[in-house]
Amino acid sequence: MTWWVYLLRCADDTLYCGIALDVAARLALHEAGKGAKYTRGRAPLVLVYTEACGSKAEALRRERAIKRLPRDAKLRLCAPSPSRPAGR
């Protein structure tokens, strides 16, 4: 079972980091206002980064690490590169 860490860009240009087994389903919950309290009222939301993790514990550790990063470092994660297309 693959857990994912993801970053969303909110309409107010803030970033939200979370984890999920199914990122598309989780994004749909966020957009419906049933996801995290932080994302409610901040739609539209854009998925800007995903990262596969081997376990839930690993995903939680990575989420914590990403949340500690300064905003510019998070934006560098989201930036497309030749080896990583946008959103990955």
PDB file of N, CA, C and O in Angstrom:
ATOM      1  N   MET A   1       0.840  -1.168   0.000  1.00  0.00           N
ATOM      2  CA  MET A   1       0.000   0.000   0.000  1.00  0.00           C
ATOM      3  C   MET A   1       0.893   1.242   0.000  1.00  0.00           C
ATOM      4  O   MET A   1       1.747   1.398   0.873  1.00  0.00           O
ATOM      5  N   THR A   2       0.693   2.120  -0.977  1.00  0.00           N
ATOM      6  CA  THR A   2       1.506   3.324  -1.101  1.00  0.00           C
ATOM      7  C   THR A   2       0.795   4.514  -0.486  1.00  0.00           C
ATOM      8  O   THR A   2      -0.331   4.844  -0.859  1.00  0.00           O
ATOM      9  N   TRP A   3       1.457   5.144   0.446  1.00  0.00           N
ATOM     10  CA  TRP A   3       0.976   6.393   1.026  1.00  0.00           C
ATOM     11  C   TRP A   3       1.633   7.537   0.273  1.00  0.00           C
ATOM     12  O   TRP A   3       2.755   7.403  -0.216  1.00  0.00           O
ATOM     13  N   TRP A   4       0.946   8.645   0.182  1.00  0.00           N
ATOM     14  CA  TRP A   4       1.421   9.803  -0.548  1.00  0.00           C
ATOM     15  C   TRP A   4       1.440  11.029   0.346  1.00  0.00           C
ATOM     16  O   TRP A   4       0.555  11.217   1.181  1.00  0.00           O
ATOM     17  N   VAL A   5       2.463  11.864   0.164  1.00  0.00           N
ATOM     18  CA  VAL A   5       2.510  13.205   0.741  1.00  0.00           C
ATOM     19  C   VAL A   5       2.174  14.139  -0.402  1.00  0.00           C
ATOM     20  O   VAL A   5       2.664  13.957  -1.516  1.00  0.00           O
ATOM     21  N   TYR A   6       1.342  15.139  -0.141  1.00  0.00           N
ATOM     22  CA  TYR A   6       0.957  16.053  -1.216  1.00  0.00           C
ATOM     23  C   TYR A   6       0.943  17.492  -0.721  1.00  0.00           C
ATOM     24  O   TYR A   6       0.789  17.762   0.470  1.00  0.00           O
ATOM     25  N   LEU A   7       1.108  18.398  -1.665  1.00  0.00           N
ATOM     26  CA  LEU A   7       1.003  19.825  -1.390  1.00  0.00           C
ATOM     27  C   LEU A   7      -0.090  20.405  -2.270  1.00  0.00           C
ATOM     28  O   LEU A   7      -0.160  20.116  -3.464  1.00  0.00           O
ATOM     29  N   LEU A   8      -0.938  21.225  -1.671  1.00  0.00           N
ATOM     30  CA  LEU A   8      -1.974  21.936  -2.401  1.00  0.00           C
ATOM     31  C   LEU A   8      -1.671  23.426  -2.346  1.00  0.00           C
ATOM     32  O   LEU A   8      -1.225  23.947  -1.323  1.00  0.00           O
ATOM     33  N   ARG A   9      -1.918  24.099  -3.456  1.00  0.00           N
ATOM     34  CA  ARG A   9      -1.865  25.565  -3.453  1.00  0.00           C
ATOM     35  C   ARG A   9      -3.306  26.050  -3.343  1.00  0.00           C
ATOM     36  O   ARG A   9      -4.152  25.706  -4.169  1.00  0.00           O
ATOM     37  N   CYS A  10      -3.574  26.841  -2.327  1.00  0.00           N
ATOM     38  CA  CYS A  10      -4.919  27.364  -2.091  1.00  0.00           C
ATOM     39  C   CYS A  10      -5.115  28.662  -2.876  1.00  0.00           C
ATOM     40  O   CYS A  10      -4.153  29.263  -3.355  1.00  0.00           O
ATOM     41  N   ALA A  11      -6.369  29.081  -2.999  1.00  0.00           N
ATOM     42  CA  ALA A  11      -6.699  30.299  -3.741  1.00  0.00           C
ATOM     43  C   ALA A  11      -6.016  31.530  -3.160  1.00  0.00           C
ATOM     44  O   ALA A  11      -5.732  32.479  -3.891  1.00  0.00           O
ATOM     45  N   ASP A  12      -5.747  31.530  -1.859  1.00  0.00           N
ATOM     46  CA  ASP A  12      -5.076  32.679  -1.233  1.00  0.00           C
ATOM     47  C   ASP A  12      -3.549  32.565  -1.320  1.00  0.00           C
ATOM     48  O   ASP A  12      -2.826  33.292  -0.639  1.00  0.00           O
ATOM     49  N   ASP A  13      -3.068  31.643  -2.167  1.00  0.00           N
ATOM     50  CA  ASP A  13      -1.646  31.405  -2.452  1.00  0.00           C
ATOM     51  C   ASP A  13      -0.883  30.801  -1.276  1.00  0.00           C
ATOM     52  O   ASP A  13       0.347  30.852  -1.253  1.00  0.00           O
ATOM     53  N   THR A  14      -1.587  30.233  -0.305  1.00  0.00           N
ATOM     54  CA  THR A  14      -0.921  29.495   0.760  1.00  0.00           C
ATOM     55  C   THR A  14      -0.765  28.043   0.313  1.00  0.00           C
ATOM     56  O   THR A  14      -1.401  27.601  -0.645  1.00  0.00           O
ATOM     57  N   LEU A  15       0.083  27.321   1.017  1.00  0.00           N
ATOM     58  CA  LEU A  15       0.315  25.910   0.704  1.00  0.00           C
ATOM     59  C   LEU A  15      -0.189  25.050   1.860  1.00  0.00           C
ATOM     60  O   LEU A  15      -0.040  25.405   3.030  1.00  0.00           O
ATOM     61  N   TYR A  16      -0.783  23.921   1.513  1.00  0.00           N
ATOM     62  CA  TYR A  16      -1.260  22.966   2.516  1.00  0.00           C
ATOM     63  C   TYR A  16      -0.591  21.631   2.226  1.00  0.00           C
ATOM     64  O   TYR A  16      -0.573  21.187   1.079  1.00  0.00           O
ATOM     65  N   CYS A  17      -0.046  20.993   3.238  1.00  0.00           N
ATOM     66  CA  CYS A  17       0.607  19.693   3.104  1.00  0.00           C
ATOM     67  C   CYS A  17      -0.204  18.644   3.847  1.00  0.00           C
ATOM     68  O   CYS A  17      -0.653  18.881   4.968  1.00  0.00           O
ATOM     69  N   GLY A  18      -0.392  17.479   3.224  1.00  0.00           N
ATOM     70  CA  GLY A  18      -1.118  16.391   3.857  1.00  0.00           C
ATOM     71  C   GLY A  18      -0.656  15.045   3.338  1.00  0.00           C
ATOM     72  O   GLY A  18       0.232  14.966   2.489  1.00  0.00           O
ATOM     73  N   ILE A  19      -1.264  13.984   3.855  1.00  0.00           N
ATOM     74  CA  ILE A  19      -0.961  12.629   3.397  1.00  0.00           C
ATOM     75  C   ILE A  19      -2.264  11.926   3.042  1.00  0.00           C
ATOM     76  O   ILE A  19      -3.330  12.269   3.553  1.00  0.00           O
ATOM     77  N   ALA A  20      -2.160  10.938   2.157  1.00  0.00           N
ATOM     78  CA  ALA A  20      -3.352  10.189   1.752  1.00  0.00           C
ATOM     79  C   ALA A  20      -2.940   8.906   1.047  1.00  0.00           C
ATOM     80  O   ALA A  20      -1.839   8.802   0.507  1.00  0.00           O
ATOM     81  N   LEU A  21      -3.839   7.936   1.063  1.00  0.00           N
ATOM     82  CA  LEU A  21      -3.658   6.736   0.247  1.00  0.00           C
ATOM     83  C   LEU A  21      -4.087   7.013  -1.191  1.00  0.00           C
ATOM     84  O   LEU A  21      -3.468   6.520  -2.135  1.00  0.00           O
ATOM     85  N   ASP A  22      -5.140   7.797  -1.354  1.00  0.00           N
ATOM     86  CA  ASP A  22      -5.679   8.148  -2.669  1.00  0.00           C
ATOM     87  C   ASP A  22      -5.747   9.676  -2.741  1.00  0.00           C
ATOM     88  O   ASP A  22      -6.675  10.291  -2.216  1.00  0.00           O
ATOM     89  N   VAL A  23      -4.765  10.269  -3.389  1.00  0.00           N
ATOM     90  CA  VAL A  23      -4.658  11.728  -3.416  1.00  0.00           C
ATOM     91  C   VAL A  23      -5.842  12.351  -4.150  1.00  0.00           C
ATOM     92  O   VAL A  23      -6.352  13.382  -3.714  1.00  0.00           O
ATOM     93  N   ALA A  24      -6.289  11.753  -5.250  1.00  0.00           N
ATOM     94  CA  ALA A  24      -7.412  12.309  -6.003  1.00  0.00           C
ATOM     95  C   ALA A  24      -8.680  12.338  -5.152  1.00  0.00           C
ATOM     96  O   ALA A  24      -9.413  13.327  -5.167  1.00  0.00           O
ATOM     97  N   ALA A  25      -8.941  11.273  -4.419  1.00  0.00           N
ATOM     98  CA  ALA A  25     -10.120  11.223  -3.552  1.00  0.00           C
ATOM     99  C   ALA A  25      -9.993  12.237  -2.418  1.00  0.00           C
ATOM    100  O   ALA A  25     -10.972  12.881  -2.041  1.00  0.00           O
ATOM    101  N   ARG A  26      -8.792  12.374  -1.880  1.00  0.00           N
ATOM    102  CA  ARG A  26      -8.570  13.332  -0.788  1.00  0.00           C
ATOM    103  C   ARG A  26      -8.744  14.759  -1.286  1.00  0.00           C
ATOM    104  O   ARG A  26      -9.320  15.594  -0.589  1.00  0.00           O
ATOM    105  N   LEU A  27      -8.250  15.046  -2.494  1.00  0.00           N
ATOM    106  CA  LEU A  27      -8.420  16.366  -3.081  1.00  0.00           C
ATOM    107  C   LEU A  27      -9.906  16.673  -3.271  1.00  0.00           C
ATOM    108  O   LEU A  27     -10.349  17.792  -3.011  1.00  0.00           O
ATOM    109  N   ALA A  28     -10.671  15.687  -3.722  1.00  0.00           N
ATOM    110  CA  ALA A  28     -12.114  15.870  -3.888  1.00  0.00           C
ATOM    111  C   ALA A  28     -12.780  16.208  -2.553  1.00  0.00           C
ATOM    112  O   ALA A  28     -13.680  17.047  -2.504  1.00  0.00           O
ATOM    113  N   LEU A  29     -12.341  15.559  -1.470  1.00  0.00           N
ATOM    114  CA  LEU A  29     -12.880  15.878  -0.137  1.00  0.00           C
ATOM    115  C   LEU A  29     -12.541  17.318   0.257  1.00  0.00           C
ATOM    116  O   LEU A  29     -13.392  18.047   0.768  1.00  0.00           O
ATOM    117  N   HIS A  30     -11.290  17.718   0.015  1.00  0.00           N
ATOM    118  CA  HIS A  30     -10.892  19.093   0.321  1.00  0.00           C
ATOM    119  C   HIS A  30     -11.768  20.074  -0.454  1.00  0.00           C
ATOM    120  O   HIS A  30     -12.272  21.047   0.106  1.00  0.00           O
ATOM    121  N   GLU A  31     -11.942  19.809  -1.741  1.00  0.00           N
ATOM    122  CA  GLU A  31     -12.719  20.725  -2.586  1.00  0.00           C
ATOM    123  C   GLU A  31     -14.189  20.764  -2.186  1.00  0.00           C
ATOM    124  O   GLU A  31     -14.865  21.771  -2.401  1.00  0.00           O
ATOM    125  N   ALA A  32     -14.686  19.678  -1.608  1.00  0.00           N
ATOM    126  CA  ALA A  32     -16.078  19.635  -1.155  1.00  0.00           C
ATOM    127  C   ALA A  32     -16.249  20.252   0.229  1.00  0.00           C
ATOM    128  O   ALA A  32     -17.361  20.298   0.754  1.00  0.00           O
ATOM    129  N   GLY A  33     -15.153  20.726   0.822  1.00  0.00           N
ATOM    130  CA  GLY A  33     -15.231  21.332   2.147  1.00  0.00           C
ATOM    131  C   GLY A  33     -15.248  20.313   3.266  1.00  0.00           C
ATOM    132  O   GLY A  33     -15.538  20.660   4.411  1.00  0.00           O
ATOM    133  N   LYS A  34     -14.943  19.055   2.958  1.00  0.00           N
ATOM    134  CA  LYS A  34     -14.964  17.999   3.967  1.00  0.00           C
ATOM    135  C   LYS A  34     -13.560  17.494   4.312  1.00  0.00           C
ATOM    136  O   LYS A  34     -13.407  16.512   5.039  1.00  0.00           O
ATOM    137  N   GLY A  35     -12.546  18.169   3.788  1.00  0.00           N
ATOM    138  CA  GLY A  35     -11.166  17.799   4.093  1.00  0.00           C
ATOM    139  C   GLY A  35     -10.719  18.518   5.355  1.00  0.00           C
ATOM    140  O   GLY A  35     -11.496  18.693   6.293  1.00  0.00           O
ATOM    141  N   ALA A  36      -9.481  18.925   5.366  1.00  0.00           N
ATOM    142  CA  ALA A  36      -8.929  19.637   6.519  1.00  0.00           C
ATOM    143  C   ALA A  36      -9.618  20.976   6.716  1.00  0.00           C
ATOM    144  O   ALA A  36     -10.021  21.629   5.754  1.00  0.00           O
ATOM    145  N   LYS A  37      -9.744  21.370   7.956  1.00  0.00           N
ATOM    146  CA  LYS A  37     -10.371  22.652   8.280  1.00  0.00           C
ATOM    147  C   LYS A  37      -9.635  23.810   7.587  1.00  0.00           C
ATOM    148  O   LYS A  37     -10.254  24.787   7.168  1.00  0.00           O
ATOM    149  N   TYR A  38      -8.299  23.682   7.472  1.00  0.00           N
ATOM    150  CA  TYR A  38      -7.494  24.748   6.868  1.00  0.00           C
ATOM    151  C   TYR A  38      -7.924  25.046   5.437  1.00  0.00           C
ATOM    152  O   TYR A  38      -7.925  26.208   5.028  1.00  0.00           O
ATOM    153  N   THR A  39      -8.284  24.031   4.672  1.00  0.00           N
ATOM    154  CA  THR A  39      -8.581  24.241   3.256  1.00  0.00           C
ATOM    155  C   THR A  39     -10.011  24.709   3.003  1.00  0.00           C
ATOM    156  O   THR A  39     -10.331  25.138   1.894  1.00  0.00           O
ATOM    157  N   ARG A  40     -10.863  24.633   4.001  1.00  0.00           N
ATOM    158  CA  ARG A  40     -12.248  25.093   3.826  1.00  0.00           C
ATOM    159  C   ARG A  40     -12.260  26.591   3.573  1.00  0.00           C
ATOM    160  O   ARG A  40     -11.645  27.364   4.307  1.00  0.00           O
ATOM    161  N   GLY A  41     -12.970  26.990   2.522  1.00  0.00           N
ATOM    162  CA  GLY A  41     -13.047  28.402   2.189  1.00  0.00           C
ATOM    163  C   GLY A  41     -11.834  28.934   1.459  1.00  0.00           C
ATOM    164  O   GLY A  41     -11.743  30.136   1.212  1.00  0.00           O
ATOM    165  N   ARG A  42     -10.897  28.065   1.108  1.00  0.00           N
ATOM    166  CA  ARG A  42      -9.692  28.497   0.395  1.00  0.00           C
ATOM    167  C   ARG A  42      -9.648  27.946  -1.032  1.00  0.00           C
ATOM    168  O   ARG A  42      -8.596  27.963  -1.670  1.00  0.00           O
ATOM    169  N   ALA A  43     -10.780  27.461  -1.531  1.00  0.00           N
ATOM    170  CA  ALA A  43     -10.850  26.912  -2.891  1.00  0.00           C
ATOM    171  C   ALA A  43     -10.830  28.068  -3.895  1.00  0.00           C
ATOM    172  O   ALA A  43     -11.213  29.185  -3.545  1.00  0.00           O
ATOM    173  N   PRO A  44     -10.397  27.826  -5.118  1.00  0.00           N
ATOM    174  CA  PRO A  44     -10.031  26.525  -5.656  1.00  0.00           C
ATOM    175  C   PRO A  44      -8.646  26.082  -5.166  1.00  0.00           C
ATOM    176  O   PRO A  44      -7.779  26.897  -4.851  1.00  0.00           O
ATOM    177  N   LEU A  45      -8.482  24.784  -5.118  1.00  0.00           N
ATOM    178  CA  LEU A  45      -7.238  24.166  -4.674  1.00  0.00           C
ATOM    179  C   LEU A  45      -6.565  23.508  -5.877  1.00  0.00           C
ATOM    180  O   LEU A  45      -7.231  22.930  -6.736  1.00  0.00           O
ATOM    181  N   VAL A  46      -5.240  23.604  -5.924  1.00  0.00           N
ATOM    182  CA  VAL A  46      -4.487  23.004  -7.020  1.00  0.00           C
ATOM    183  C   VAL A  46      -3.450  22.064  -6.417  1.00  0.00           C
ATOM    184  O   VAL A  46      -2.676  22.456  -5.544  1.00  0.00           O
ATOM    185  N   LEU A  47      -3.441  20.833  -6.888  1.00  0.00           N
ATOM    186  CA  LEU A  47      -2.432  19.871  -6.465  1.00  0.00           C
ATOM    187  C   LEU A  47      -1.120  20.244  -7.158  1.00  0.00           C
ATOM    188  O   LEU A  47      -1.046  20.243  -8.387  1.00  0.00           O
ATOM    189  N   VAL A  48      -0.081  20.565  -6.370  1.00  0.00           N
ATOM    190  CA  VAL A  48       1.174  21.021  -6.957  1.00  0.00           C
ATOM    191  C   VAL A  48       2.346  20.077  -6.714  1.00  0.00           C
ATOM    192  O   VAL A  48       3.402  20.238  -7.326  1.00  0.00           O
ATOM    193  N   TYR A  49       2.173  19.082  -5.820  1.00  0.00           N
ATOM    194  CA  TYR A  49       3.293  18.178  -5.533  1.00  0.00           C
ATOM    195  C   TYR A  49       2.770  16.900  -4.914  1.00  0.00           C
ATOM    196  O   TYR A  49       1.874  16.931  -4.070  1.00  0.00           O
ATOM    197  N   THR A  50       3.326  15.780  -5.331  1.00  0.00           N
ATOM    198  CA  THR A  50       3.065  14.495  -4.686  1.00  0.00           C
ATOM    199  C   THR A  50       4.381  13.741  -4.541  1.00  0.00           C
ATOM    200  O   THR A  50       5.298  13.894  -5.349  1.00  0.00           O
ATOM    201  N   GLU A  51       4.452  12.933  -3.507  1.00  0.00           N
ATOM    202  CA  GLU A  51       5.643  12.119  -3.249  1.00  0.00           C
ATOM    203  C   GLU A  51       5.199  10.798  -2.633  1.00  0.00           C
ATOM    204  O   GLU A  51       4.504  10.782  -1.617  1.00  0.00           O
ATOM    205  N   ALA A  52       5.598   9.705  -3.245  1.00  0.00           N
ATOM    206  CA  ALA A  52       5.238   8.377  -2.752  1.00  0.00           C
ATOM    207  C   ALA A  52       6.091   8.017  -1.539  1.00  0.00           C
ATOM    208  O   ALA A  52       7.280   8.332  -1.481  1.00  0.00           O
ATOM    209  N   CYS A  53       5.462   7.353  -0.574  1.00  0.00           N
ATOM    210  CA  CYS A  53       6.142   6.884   0.631  1.00  0.00           C
ATOM    211  C   CYS A  53       5.799   5.412   0.832  1.00  0.00           C
ATOM    212  O   CYS A  53       4.742   4.958   0.395  1.00  0.00           O
ATOM    213  N   GLY A  54       6.667   4.678   1.478  1.00  0.00           N
ATOM    214  CA  GLY A  54       6.490   3.250   1.639  1.00  0.00           C
ATOM    215  C   GLY A  54       5.511   2.832   2.720  1.00  0.00           C
ATOM    216  O   GLY A  54       4.997   1.713   2.697  1.00  0.00           O
ATOM    217  N   SER A  55       5.250   3.719   3.662  1.00  0.00           N
ATOM    218  CA  SER A  55       4.346   3.387   4.763  1.00  0.00           C
ATOM    219  C   SER A  55       3.704   4.663   5.292  1.00  0.00           C
ATOM    220  O   SER A  55       4.133   5.771   4.971  1.00  0.00           O
ATOM    221  N   LYS A  56       2.682   4.490   6.097  1.00  0.00           N
ATOM    222  CA  LYS A  56       2.025   5.650   6.709  1.00  0.00           C
ATOM    223  C   LYS A  56       3.007   6.385   7.616  1.00  0.00           C
ATOM    224  O   LYS A  56       3.039   7.616   7.622  1.00  0.00           O
ATOM    225  N   ALA A  57       3.800   5.650   8.375  1.00  0.00           N
ATOM    226  CA  ALA A  57       4.774   6.273   9.272  1.00  0.00           C
ATOM    227  C   ALA A  57       5.778   7.112   8.484  1.00  0.00           C
ATOM    228  O   ALA A  57       6.130   8.217   8.897  1.00  0.00           O
ATOM    229  N   GLU A  58       6.234   6.588   7.357  1.00  0.00           N
ATOM    230  CA  GLU A  58       7.175   7.332   6.516  1.00  0.00           C
ATOM    231  C   GLU A  58       6.508   8.592   5.958  1.00  0.00           C
ATOM    232  O   GLU A  58       7.123   9.658   5.918  1.00  0.00           O
ATOM    233  N   ALA A  59       5.253   8.469   5.530  1.00  0.00           N
ATOM    234  CA  ALA A  59       4.520   9.613   4.995  1.00  0.00           C
ATOM    235  C   ALA A  59       4.340  10.687   6.066  1.00  0.00           C
ATOM    236  O   ALA A  59       4.488  11.875   5.779  1.00  0.00           O
ATOM    237  N   LEU A  60       4.026  10.285   7.286  1.00  0.00           N
ATOM    238  CA  LEU A  60       3.870  11.240   8.384  1.00  0.00           C
ATOM    239  C   LEU A  60       5.184  11.954   8.693  1.00  0.00           C
ATOM    240  O   LEU A  60       5.197  13.157   8.954  1.00  0.00           O
ATOM    241  N   ARG A  61       6.294  11.203   8.663  1.00  0.00           N
ATOM    242  CA  ARG A  61       7.604  11.816   8.902  1.00  0.00           C
ATOM    243  C   ARG A  61       7.932  12.836   7.813  1.00  0.00           C
ATOM    244  O   ARG A  61       8.410  13.934   8.097  1.00  0.00           O
ATOM    245  N   ARG A  62       7.667  12.455   6.564  1.00  0.00           N
ATOM    246  CA  ARG A  62       7.959  13.351   5.446  1.00  0.00           C
ATOM    247  C   ARG A  62       7.055  14.589   5.490  1.00  0.00           C
ATOM    248  O   ARG A  62       7.507  15.700   5.213  1.00  0.00           O
ATOM    249  N   GLU A  63       5.788  14.395   5.836  1.00  0.00           N
ATOM    250  CA  GLU A  63       4.864  15.528   5.968  1.00  0.00           C
ATOM    251  C   GLU A  63       5.389  16.509   7.012  1.00  0.00           C
ATOM    252  O   GLU A  63       5.409  17.718   6.781  1.00  0.00           O
ATOM    253  N   ARG A  64       5.812  15.984   8.162  1.00  0.00           N
ATOM    254  CA  ARG A  64       6.362  16.846   9.217  1.00  0.00           C
ATOM    255  C   ARG A  64       7.581  17.610   8.715  1.00  0.00           C
ATOM    256  O   ARG A  64       7.735  18.800   8.991  1.00  0.00           O
ATOM    257  N   ALA A  65       8.446  16.919   7.979  1.00  0.00           N
ATOM    258  CA  ALA A  65       9.660  17.558   7.452  1.00  0.00           C
ATOM    259  C   ALA A  65       9.306  18.667   6.462  1.00  0.00           C
ATOM    260  O   ALA A  65       9.901  19.744   6.495  1.00  0.00           O
ATOM    261  N   ILE A  66       8.347  18.404   5.589  1.00  0.00           N
ATOM    262  CA  ILE A  66       7.942  19.417   4.603  1.00  0.00           C
ATOM    263  C   ILE A  66       7.307  20.606   5.308  1.00  0.00           C
ATOM    264  O   ILE A  66       7.580  21.750   4.947  1.00  0.00           O
ATOM    265  N   LYS A  67       6.470  20.358   6.302  1.00  0.00           N
ATOM    266  CA  LYS A  67       5.817  21.454   7.017  1.00  0.00           C
ATOM    267  C   LYS A  67       6.823  22.355   7.719  1.00  0.00           C
ATOM    268  O   LYS A  67       6.554  23.539   7.921  1.00  0.00           O
ATOM    269  N   ARG A  68       7.977  21.812   8.092  1.00  0.00           N
ATOM    270  CA  ARG A  68       9.014  22.613   8.756  1.00  0.00           C
ATOM    271  C   ARG A  68       9.822  23.457   7.774  1.00  0.00           C
ATOM    272  O   ARG A  68      10.515  24.389   8.185  1.00  0.00           O
ATOM    273  N   LEU A  69       9.738  23.139   6.472  1.00  0.00           N
ATOM    274  CA  LEU A  69      10.510  23.879   5.482  1.00  0.00           C
ATOM    275  C   LEU A  69       9.982  25.305   5.342  1.00  0.00           C
ATOM    276  O   LEU A  69       8.789  25.549   5.520  1.00  0.00           O
ATOM    277  N   PRO A  70      10.870  26.243   5.025  1.00  0.00           N
ATOM    278  CA  PRO A  70      10.384  27.594   4.723  1.00  0.00           C
ATOM    279  C   PRO A  70       9.607  27.573   3.398  1.00  0.00           C
ATOM    280  O   PRO A  70       9.773  26.663   2.585  1.00  0.00           O
ATOM    281  N   ARG A  71       8.780  28.563   3.200  1.00  0.00           N
ATOM    282  CA  ARG A  71       7.920  28.614   2.017  1.00  0.00           C
ATOM    283  C   ARG A  71       8.712  28.475   0.716  1.00  0.00           C
ATOM    284  O   ARG A  71       8.289  27.745  -0.181  1.00  0.00           O
ATOM    285  N   ASP A  72       9.851  29.161   0.595  1.00  0.00           N
ATOM    286  CA  ASP A  72      10.606  29.087  -0.663  1.00  0.00           C
ATOM    287  C   ASP A  72      11.096  27.668  -0.950  1.00  0.00           C
ATOM    288  O   ASP A  72      11.160  27.269  -2.113  1.00  0.00           O
ATOM    289  N   ALA A  73      11.436  26.913   0.065  1.00  0.00           N
ATOM    290  CA  ALA A  73      11.851  25.521  -0.134  1.00  0.00           C
ATOM    291  C   ALA A  73      10.668  24.668  -0.588  1.00  0.00           C
ATOM    292  O   ALA A  73      10.831  23.779  -1.423  1.00  0.00           O
ATOM    293  N   LYS A  74       9.481  24.933  -0.046  1.00  0.00           N
ATOM    294  CA  LYS A  74       8.278  24.217  -0.483  1.00  0.00           C
ATOM    295  C   LYS A  74       7.976  24.538  -1.940  1.00  0.00           C
ATOM    296  O   LYS A  74       7.592  23.655  -2.707  1.00  0.00           O
ATOM    297  N   LEU A  75       8.148  25.799  -2.321  1.00  0.00           N
ATOM    298  CA  LEU A  75       7.902  26.186  -3.709  1.00  0.00           C
ATOM    299  C   LEU A  75       8.899  25.516  -4.651  1.00  0.00           C
ATOM    300  O   LEU A  75       8.543  25.172  -5.778  1.00  0.00           O
ATOM    301  N   ARG A  76      10.143  25.326  -4.207  1.00  0.00           N
ATOM    302  CA  ARG A  76      11.132  24.616  -5.032  1.00  0.00           C
ATOM    303  C   ARG A  76      10.715  23.160  -5.235  1.00  0.00           C
ATOM    304  O   ARG A  76      10.942  22.596  -6.305  1.00  0.00           O
ATOM    305  N   LEU A  77      10.103  22.547  -4.213  1.00  0.00           N
ATOM    306  CA  LEU A  77       9.584  21.190  -4.382  1.00  0.00           C
ATOM    307  C   LEU A  77       8.546  21.135  -5.497  1.00  0.00           C
ATOM    308  O   LEU A  77       8.500  20.169  -6.258  1.00  0.00           O
ATOM    309  N   CYS A  78       7.721  22.162  -5.592  1.00  0.00           N
ATOM    310  CA  CYS A  78       6.613  22.220  -6.553  1.00  0.00           C
ATOM    311  C   CYS A  78       7.071  22.555  -7.963  1.00  0.00           C
ATOM    312  O   CYS A  78       6.376  22.256  -8.934  1.00  0.00           O
ATOM    313  N   ALA A  79       8.239  23.177  -8.077  1.00  0.00           N
ATOM    314  CA  ALA A  79       8.694  23.652  -9.391  1.00  0.00           C
ATOM    315  C   ALA A  79       9.003  22.476 -10.305  1.00  0.00           C
ATOM    316  O   ALA A  79       9.681  21.530  -9.903  1.00  0.00           O
ATOM    317  N   PRO A  80       8.500  22.539 -11.547  1.00  0.00           N
ATOM    318  CA  PRO A  80       8.815  21.455 -12.490  1.00  0.00           C
ATOM    319  C   PRO A  80      10.302  21.488 -12.845  1.00  0.00           C
ATOM    320  O   PRO A  80      10.922  22.550 -12.904  1.00  0.00           O
ATOM    321  N   SER A  81      10.845  20.318 -13.075  1.00  0.00           N
ATOM    322  CA  SER A  81      12.226  20.193 -13.537  1.00  0.00           C
ATOM    323  C   SER A  81      12.213  19.176 -14.673  1.00  0.00           C
ATOM    324  O   SER A  81      11.216  18.480 -14.861  1.00  0.00           O
ATOM    325  N   PRO A  82      13.308  19.077 -15.437  1.00  0.00           N
ATOM    326  CA  PRO A  82      13.316  18.122 -16.552  1.00  0.00           C
ATOM    327  C   PRO A  82      13.042  16.680 -16.115  1.00  0.00           C
ATOM    328  O   PRO A  82      12.449  15.902 -16.861  1.00  0.00           O
ATOM    329  N   SER A  83      13.479  16.332 -14.900  1.00  0.00           N
ATOM    330  CA  SER A  83      13.269  14.957 -14.438  1.00  0.00           C
ATOM    331  C   SER A  83      11.942  14.774 -13.719  1.00  0.00           C
ATOM    332  O   SER A  83      11.525  13.643 -13.470  1.00  0.00           O
ATOM    333  N   ARG A  84      11.273  15.874 -13.382  1.00  0.00           N
ATOM    334  CA  ARG A  84      10.009  15.780 -12.642  1.00  0.00           C
ATOM    335  C   ARG A  84       9.013  16.768 -13.230  1.00  0.00           C
ATOM    336  O   ARG A  84       9.185  17.976 -13.064  1.00  0.00           O
ATOM    337  N   PRO A  85       7.982  16.293 -13.910  1.00  0.00           N
ATOM    338  CA  PRO A  85       6.975  17.205 -14.453  1.00  0.00           C
ATOM    339  C   PRO A  85       6.208  17.907 -13.342  1.00  0.00           C
ATOM    340  O   PRO A  85       6.256  17.493 -12.183  1.00  0.00           O
ATOM    341  N   ALA A  86       5.507  18.964 -13.701  1.00  0.00           N
ATOM    342  CA  ALA A  86       4.719  19.714 -12.718  1.00  0.00           C
ATOM    343  C   ALA A  86       3.768  18.802 -11.983  1.00  0.00           C
ATOM    344  O   ALA A  86       3.172  17.903 -12.577  1.00  0.00           O
ATOM    345  N   GLY A  87       3.622  19.033 -10.674  1.00  0.00           N
ATOM    346  CA  GLY A  87       2.718  18.236  -9.861  1.00  0.00           C
ATOM    347  C   GLY A  87       3.319  16.964  -9.315  1.00  0.00           C
ATOM    348  O   GLY A  87       2.622  16.205  -8.642  1.00  0.00           O
ATOM    349  N   ARG A  88       4.573  16.703  -9.575  1.00  0.00           N
ATOM    350  CA  ARG A  88       5.238  15.503  -9.066  1.00  0.00           C
ATOM    351  C   ARG A  88       6.489  15.866  -8.324  1.00  0.00           C
ATOM    352  O   ARG A  88       7.187  14.986  -7.821  1.00  0.00           O
TER     353      ARG A  88
END
